[in-house]
Amino acid sequence: MTERKSAANIRITPRLFPQNNQSWFAGLRKLIADCGSNKHDQATVAIIACIGEGVNTLPRLRGVMKALGFDAKHFGLIVSSGKGSDPNRHYWNVDANGRYYLLG
């Protein structure tokens, strides 16, 4: 008979994603502020920065954008309109595994 281990002894440690880092968020907020007042530009730049830092799935992107104060519908519009395979019209695309990547 095998010995059963208790789940009470399992320790779960959070992964160290950039969005858990306050200085990363501070840098992202500064980048957004430097874009000016246009919310589309701010959201686009924030998404590009996130994807570049490995925050590259829709749930993670949505979480970061929410934490930065962006409206969920606005985020959906920007992430959708920026997605595609033409680098002259799009900033990013998504692979078969749901991971976003930058074009160019």
VMD Tcl script that builds the backbone (N, CA, C; Angstrom):
set m [mol new atoms 312]
animate dup $m
set s [atomselect $m all]
$s set {name element resname resid chain x y z} {
  {N N MET 1 A 0.843 -1.178 0.000}
  {CA C MET 1 A 0.000 0.000 0.000}
  {C C MET 1 A 0.895 1.250 0.000}
  {N N THR 2 A 0.558 2.224 -0.847}
  {CA C THR 2 A 1.355 3.446 -0.893}
  {C C THR 2 A 0.838 4.454 0.119}
  {N N GLU 3 A 1.759 5.202 0.610}
  {CA C GLU 3 A 1.409 6.220 1.607}
  {C C GLU 3 A 0.815 7.434 0.907}
  {N N ARG 4 A -0.283 7.938 1.408}
  {CA C ARG 4 A -0.914 9.120 0.846}
  {C C ARG 4 A -0.350 10.361 1.520}
  {N N LYS 5 A -0.062 11.345 0.714}
  {CA C LYS 5 A 0.452 12.607 1.250}
  {C C LYS 5 A -0.691 13.600 1.388}
  {N N SER 6 A -0.597 14.390 2.390}
  {CA C SER 6 A -1.631 15.375 2.657}
  {C C SER 6 A -1.440 16.613 1.791}
  {N N ALA 7 A -2.538 17.099 1.251}
  {CA C ALA 7 A -2.490 18.331 0.469}
  {C C ALA 7 A -2.189 19.533 1.352}
  {N N ALA 8 A -2.357 19.378 2.648}
  {CA C ALA 8 A -2.088 20.479 3.563}
  {C C ALA 8 A -0.614 20.862 3.563}
  {N N ASN 9 A 0.236 19.960 3.144}
  {CA C ASN 9 A 1.675 20.231 3.142}
  {C C ASN 9 A 2.179 20.785 1.815}
  {N N ILE 10 A 1.308 20.902 0.856}
  {CA C ILE 10 A 1.715 21.434 -0.443}
  {C C ILE 10 A 1.837 22.942 -0.339}
  {N N ARG 11 A 2.950 23.439 -0.836}
  {CA C ARG 11 A 3.188 24.879 -0.815}
  {C C ARG 11 A 3.155 25.402 -2.239}
  {N N ILE 12 A 2.286 26.332 -2.495}
  {CA C ILE 12 A 2.183 26.922 -3.828}
  {C C ILE 12 A 2.817 28.295 -3.777}
  {N N THR 13 A 3.781 28.503 -4.651}
  {CA C THR 13 A 4.431 29.815 -4.712}
  {C C THR 13 A 4.040 30.494 -6.017}
  {N N PRO 14 A 3.741 31.763 -5.979}
  {CA C PRO 14 A 3.348 32.461 -7.203}
  {C C PRO 14 A 4.522 32.573 -8.165}
  {N N ARG 15 A 4.198 32.495 -9.454}
  {CA C ARG 15 A 5.238 32.706 -10.445}
  {C C ARG 15 A 5.592 34.184 -10.470}
  {N N LEU 16 A 6.807 34.446 -10.814}
  {CA C LEU 16 A 7.261 35.837 -10.830}
  {C C LEU 16 A 7.046 36.431 -12.219}
  {N N PHE 17 A 5.835 36.886 -12.474}
  {CA C PHE 17 A 5.528 37.547 -13.723}
  {C C PHE 17 A 5.810 39.027 -13.565}
  {N N PRO 18 A 6.105 39.708 -14.663}
  {CA C PRO 18 A 6.372 41.139 -14.541}
  {C C PRO 18 A 5.252 41.912 -13.878}
  {N N GLN 19 A 3.987 41.511 -14.098}
  {CA C GLN 19 A 2.893 42.303 -13.543}
  {C C GLN 19 A 2.807 42.197 -12.032}
  {N N ASN 20 A 3.568 41.283 -11.409}
  {CA C ASN 20 A 3.613 41.207 -9.949}
  {C C ASN 20 A 4.651 42.161 -9.370}
  {N N ASN 21 A 5.349 42.830 -10.221}
  {CA C ASN 21 A 6.443 43.685 -9.800}
  {C C ASN 21 A 5.997 45.148 -9.845}
  {N N GLN 22 A 6.006 45.795 -8.687}
  {CA C GLN 22 A 5.539 47.183 -8.621}
  {C C GLN 22 A 6.367 48.125 -9.475}
  {N N SER 23 A 7.655 47.890 -9.574}
  {CA C SER 23 A 8.480 48.777 -10.395}
  {C C SER 23 A 8.166 48.587 -11.880}
  {N N TRP 24 A 7.812 47.362 -12.267}
  {CA C TRP 24 A 7.414 47.120 -13.658}
  {C C TRP 24 A 6.140 47.892 -13.961}
  {N N PHE 25 A 5.176 47.845 -13.042}
  {CA C PHE 25 A 3.945 48.600 -13.220}
  {C C PHE 25 A 4.215 50.102 -13.259}
  {N N ALA 26 A 5.112 50.576 -12.423}
  {CA C ALA 26 A 5.443 52.000 -12.414}
  {C C ALA 26 A 6.036 52.418 -13.754}
  {N N GLY 27 A 6.914 51.600 -14.305}
  {CA C GLY 27 A 7.498 51.886 -15.613}
  {C C GLY 27 A 6.447 51.885 -16.709}
  {N N LEU 28 A 5.519 50.952 -16.614}
  {CA C LEU 28 A 4.440 50.876 -17.594}
  {C C LEU 28 A 3.523 52.094 -17.500}
  {N N ARG 29 A 3.236 52.530 -16.284}
  {CA C ARG 29 A 2.413 53.738 -16.110}
  {C C ARG 29 A 3.095 54.976 -16.682}
  {N N LYS 30 A 4.418 55.068 -16.503}
  {CA C LYS 30 A 5.168 56.197 -17.065}
  {C C LYS 30 A 5.136 56.150 -18.587}
  {N N LEU 31 A 5.317 54.970 -19.138}
  {CA C LEU 31 A 5.261 54.802 -20.589}
  {C C LEU 31 A 3.908 55.249 -21.129}
  {N N ILE 32 A 2.846 54.859 -20.454}
  {CA C ILE 32 A 1.493 55.247 -20.850}
  {C C ILE 32 A 1.328 56.762 -20.754}
  {N N ALA 33 A 1.787 57.353 -19.677}
  {CA C ALA 33 A 1.676 58.808 -19.498}
  {C C ALA 33 A 2.438 59.555 -20.581}
  {N N ASP 34 A 3.571 59.011 -20.999}
  {CA C ASP 34 A 4.389 59.651 -22.031}
  {C C ASP 34 A 3.735 59.610 -23.411}
  {N N CYS 35 A 2.691 58.792 -23.569}
  {CA C CYS 35 A 1.994 58.686 -24.857}
  {C C CYS 35 A 1.071 59.858 -25.124}
  {N N GLY 36 A 0.770 60.621 -24.105}
  {CA C GLY 36 A -0.195 61.707 -24.264}
  {C C GLY 36 A -1.566 61.264 -23.794}
  {N N SER 37 A -2.591 62.005 -24.198}
  {CA C SER 37 A -3.926 61.762 -23.659}
  {C C SER 37 A -4.783 60.818 -24.500}
  {N N ASN 38 A -4.326 60.409 -25.670}
  {CA C ASN 38 A -5.113 59.538 -26.532}
  {C C ASN 38 A -5.163 58.125 -25.946}
  {N N LYS 39 A -6.370 57.697 -25.539}
  {CA C LYS 39 A -6.543 56.388 -24.885}
  {C C LYS 39 A -6.216 55.229 -25.806}
  {N N HIS 40 A -6.484 55.369 -27.109}
  {CA C HIS 40 A -6.135 54.302 -28.054}
  {C C HIS 40 A -4.622 54.106 -28.098}
  {N N ASP 41 A -3.891 55.212 -28.199}
  {CA C ASP 41 A -2.427 55.132 -28.217}
  {C C ASP 41 A -1.895 54.541 -26.916}
  {N N GLN 42 A -2.463 54.985 -25.797}
  {CA C GLN 42 A -2.021 54.468 -24.501}
  {C C GLN 42 A -2.227 52.961 -24.401}
  {N N ALA 43 A -3.406 52.502 -24.794}
  {CA C ALA 43 A -3.707 51.071 -24.717}
  {C C ALA 43 A -2.816 50.268 -25.661}
  {N N THR 44 A -2.610 50.784 -26.863}
  {CA C THR 44 A -1.767 50.084 -27.838}
  {C C THR 44 A -0.346 49.945 -27.324}
  {N N VAL 45 A 0.211 51.009 -26.815}
  {CA C VAL 45 A 1.579 50.978 -26.292}
  {C C VAL 45 A 1.677 50.047 -25.084}
  {N N ALA 46 A 0.683 50.080 -24.218}
  {CA C ALA 46 A 0.693 49.200 -23.044}
  {C C ALA 46 A 0.646 47.732 -23.457}
  {N N ILE 47 A -0.191 47.409 -24.441}
  {CA C ILE 47 A -0.286 46.022 -24.908}
  {C C ILE 47 A 1.025 45.578 -25.549}
  {N N ILE 48 A 1.617 46.431 -26.354}
  {CA C ILE 48 A 2.910 46.108 -26.975}
  {C C ILE 48 A 3.962 45.847 -25.904}
  {N N ALA 49 A 4.012 46.701 -24.895}
  {CA C ALA 49 A 4.984 46.532 -23.812}
  {C C ALA 49 A 4.736 45.221 -23.064}
  {N N CYS 50 A 3.485 44.920 -22.802}
  {CA C CYS 50 A 3.155 43.682 -22.088}
  {C C CYS 50 A 3.588 42.457 -22.884}
  {N N ILE 51 A 3.224 42.417 -24.154}
  {CA C ILE 51 A 3.592 41.273 -24.986}
  {C C ILE 51 A 5.109 41.136 -25.043}
  {N N GLY 52 A 5.797 42.260 -25.177}
  {CA C GLY 52 A 7.259 42.250 -25.205}
  {C C GLY 52 A 7.879 41.717 -23.929}
  {N N GLU 53 A 7.169 41.848 -22.816}
  {CA C GLU 53 A 7.667 41.371 -21.519}
  {C C GLU 53 A 7.160 39.980 -21.159}
  {N N GLY 54 A 6.449 39.352 -22.089}
  {CA C GLY 54 A 5.991 37.988 -21.832}
  {C C GLY 54 A 4.596 37.876 -21.254}
  {N N VAL 55 A 3.922 38.981 -21.100}
  {CA C VAL 55 A 2.518 38.957 -20.682}
  {C C VAL 55 A 1.751 38.812 -21.990}
  {N N ASN 56 A 1.540 37.564 -22.423}
  {CA C ASN 56 A 1.144 37.345 -23.808}
  {C C ASN 56 A -0.063 36.422 -24.001}
  {N N THR 57 A -0.879 36.288 -22.986}
  {CA C THR 57 A -2.144 35.576 -23.158}
  {C C THR 57 A -3.266 36.554 -22.850}
  {N N LEU 58 A -4.426 36.289 -23.424}
  {CA C LEU 58 A -5.539 37.209 -23.251}
  {C C LEU 58 A -5.907 37.437 -21.786}
  {N N PRO 59 A -6.001 36.387 -20.959}
  {CA C PRO 59 A -6.342 36.634 -19.552}
  {C C PRO 59 A -5.298 37.489 -18.826}
  {N N ARG 60 A -4.023 37.239 -19.099}
  {CA C ARG 60 A -2.975 38.030 -18.438}
  {C C ARG 60 A -2.974 39.467 -18.939}
  {N N LEU 61 A -3.129 39.646 -20.253}
  {CA C LEU 61 A -3.206 41.001 -20.800}
  {C C LEU 61 A -4.400 41.740 -20.207}
  {N N ARG 62 A -5.534 41.075 -20.168}
  {CA C ARG 62 A -6.746 41.686 -19.620}
  {C C ARG 62 A -6.530 42.100 -18.161}
  {N N GLY 63 A -5.878 41.248 -17.386}
  {CA C GLY 63 A -5.626 41.552 -15.981}
  {C C GLY 63 A -4.731 42.764 -15.787}
  {N N VAL 64 A -3.677 42.846 -16.575}
  {CA C VAL 64 A -2.769 43.998 -16.473}
  {C C VAL 64 A -3.481 45.273 -16.894}
  {N N MET 65 A -4.213 45.198 -17.998}
  {CA C MET 65 A -4.902 46.395 -18.476}
  {C C MET 65 A -5.963 46.857 -17.480}
  {N N LYS 66 A -6.634 45.915 -16.851}
  {CA C LYS 66 A -7.616 46.266 -15.821}
  {C C LYS 66 A -6.916 46.944 -14.650}
  {N N ALA 67 A -5.777 46.398 -14.231}
  {CA C ALA 67 A -5.028 46.981 -13.116}
  {C C ALA 67 A -4.543 48.394 -13.446}
  {N N LEU 68 A -4.338 48.656 -14.731}
  {CA C LEU 68 A -3.895 49.987 -15.164}
  {C C LEU 68 A -5.064 50.951 -15.353}
  {N N GLY 69 A -6.287 50.456 -15.190}
  {CA C GLY 69 A -7.453 51.322 -15.266}
  {C C GLY 69 A -8.131 51.401 -16.623}
  {N N PHE 70 A -7.751 50.525 -17.543}
  {CA C PHE 70 A -8.393 50.544 -18.862}
  {C C PHE 70 A -9.724 49.819 -18.802}
  {N N ASP 71 A -10.692 50.337 -19.540}
  {CA C ASP 71 A -12.013 49.742 -19.641}
  {C C ASP 71 A -11.914 48.423 -20.414}
  {N N ALA 72 A -12.637 47.399 -19.964}
  {CA C ALA 72 A -12.571 46.071 -20.579}
  {C C ALA 72 A -13.018 46.093 -22.040}
  {N N LYS 73 A -14.065 46.858 -22.348}
  {CA C LYS 73 A -14.539 46.926 -23.734}
  {C C LYS 73 A -13.522 47.632 -24.625}
  {N N HIS 74 A -12.934 48.679 -24.104}
  {CA C HIS 74 A -11.917 49.400 -24.867}
  {C C HIS 74 A -10.713 48.490 -25.113}
  {N N PHE 75 A -10.288 47.759 -24.082}
  {CA C PHE 75 A -9.189 46.813 -24.241}
  {C C PHE 75 A -9.530 45.798 -25.327}
  {N N GLY 76 A -10.743 45.243 -25.296}
  {CA C GLY 76 A -11.157 44.262 -26.300}
  {C C GLY 76 A -11.088 44.813 -27.705}
  {N N LEU 77 A -11.525 46.047 -27.877}
  {CA C LEU 77 A -11.475 46.703 -29.176}
  {C C LEU 77 A -10.034 46.854 -29.663}
  {N N ILE 78 A -9.157 47.329 -28.789}
  {CA C ILE 78 A -7.767 47.575 -29.176}
  {C C ILE 78 A -7.027 46.275 -29.451}
  {N N VAL 79 A -7.199 45.276 -28.592}
  {CA C VAL 79 A -6.476 44.018 -28.789}
  {C C VAL 79 A -6.949 43.327 -30.064}
  {N N SER 80 A -8.228 43.463 -30.375}
  {CA C SER 80 A -8.771 42.857 -31.584}
  {C C SER 80 A -8.311 43.593 -32.846}
  {N N SER 81 A -8.358 44.916 -32.818}
  {CA C SER 81 A -7.985 45.689 -34.007}
  {C C SER 81 A -6.484 45.667 -34.272}
  {N N GLY 82 A -5.689 45.431 -33.248}
  {CA C GLY 82 A -4.241 45.384 -33.431}
  {C C GLY 82 A -3.728 44.023 -33.841}
  {N N LYS 83 A -4.621 43.029 -33.886}
  {CA C LYS 83 A -4.232 41.643 -34.174}
  {C C LYS 83 A -4.380 41.331 -35.654}
  {N N GLY 84 A -3.370 40.693 -36.207}
  {CA C GLY 84 A -3.414 40.273 -37.603}
  {C C GLY 84 A -2.020 39.929 -38.089}
  {N N SER 85 A -1.923 39.544 -39.342}
  {CA C SER 85 A -0.630 39.101 -39.875}
  {C C SER 85 A 0.066 40.133 -40.755}
  {N N ASP 86 A -0.574 41.254 -41.010}
  {CA C ASP 86 A 0.011 42.295 -41.866}
  {C C ASP 86 A 0.729 43.337 -41.005}
  {N N PRO 87 A 2.068 43.334 -41.030}
  {CA C PRO 87 A 2.799 44.293 -40.187}
  {C C PRO 87 A 2.588 45.756 -40.568}
  {N N ASN 88 A 2.010 46.020 -41.728}
  {CA C ASN 88 A 1.696 47.393 -42.108}
  {C C ASN 88 A 0.410 47.888 -41.463}
  {N N ARG 89 A -0.417 46.952 -40.982}
  {CA C ARG 89 A -1.698 47.321 -40.378}
  {C C ARG 89 A -1.853 46.855 -38.941}
  {N N HIS 90 A -1.073 45.853 -38.543}
  {CA C HIS 90 A -1.243 45.231 -37.229}
  {C C HIS 90 A 0.035 45.317 -36.405}
  {N N TYR 91 A -0.129 45.215 -35.094}
  {CA C TYR 91 A 1.011 45.264 -34.184}
  {C C TYR 91 A 1.379 43.879 -33.650}
  {N N TRP 92 A 0.403 42.995 -33.541}
  {CA C TRP 92 A 0.620 41.680 -32.946}
  {C C TRP 92 A -0.297 40.663 -33.612}
  {N N ASN 93 A -0.002 39.397 -33.332}
  {CA C ASN 93 A -0.856 38.315 -33.764}
  {C C ASN 93 A -0.899 37.295 -32.636}
  {N N VAL 94 A -1.692 36.254 -32.806}
  {CA C VAL 94 A -1.832 35.233 -31.772}
  {C C VAL 94 A -1.609 33.868 -32.421}
  {N N ASP 95 A -0.866 33.003 -31.733}
  {CA C ASP 95 A -0.586 31.676 -32.293}
  {C C ASP 95 A -1.690 30.681 -31.919}
  {N N ALA 96 A -1.536 29.453 -32.368}
  {CA C ALA 96 A -2.545 28.417 -32.142}
  {C C ALA 96 A -2.730 28.094 -30.658}
  {N N ASN 97 A -1.736 28.421 -29.835}
  {CA C ASN 97 A -1.826 28.173 -28.392}
  {C C ASN 97 A -2.397 29.359 -27.619}
  {N N GLY 98 A -2.817 30.401 -28.322}
  {CA C GLY 98 A -3.402 31.562 -27.660}
  {C C GLY 98 A -2.374 32.531 -27.105}
  {N N ARG 99 A -1.143 32.452 -27.574}
  {CA C ARG 99 A -0.084 33.354 -27.121}
  {C C ARG 99 A 0.117 34.460 -28.153}
  {N N TYR 100 A 0.082 35.681 -27.672}
  {CA C TYR 100 A 0.276 36.824 -28.542}
  {C C TYR 100 A 1.765 37.047 -28.774}
  {N N TYR 101 A 2.100 37.525 -29.960}
  {CA C TYR 101 A 3.487 37.855 -30.286}
  {C C TYR 101 A 3.491 39.117 -31.151}
  {N N LEU 102 A 4.577 39.862 -31.062}
  {CA C LEU 102 A 4.701 41.122 -31.809}
  {C C LEU 102 A 5.131 40.837 -33.235}
  {N N LEU 103 A 4.644 41.631 -34.150}
  {CA C LEU 103 A 5.049 41.526 -35.554}
  {C C LEU 103 A 6.247 42.431 -35.802}
  {N N GLY 104 A 7.048 42.012 -36.728}
  {CA C GLY 104 A 8.182 42.841 -37.120}
  {C C GLY 104 A 9.382 42.703 -36.344}
}
mol reanalyze $m
mol bondsrecalc $m
mol representation Tube
mol addrep $m
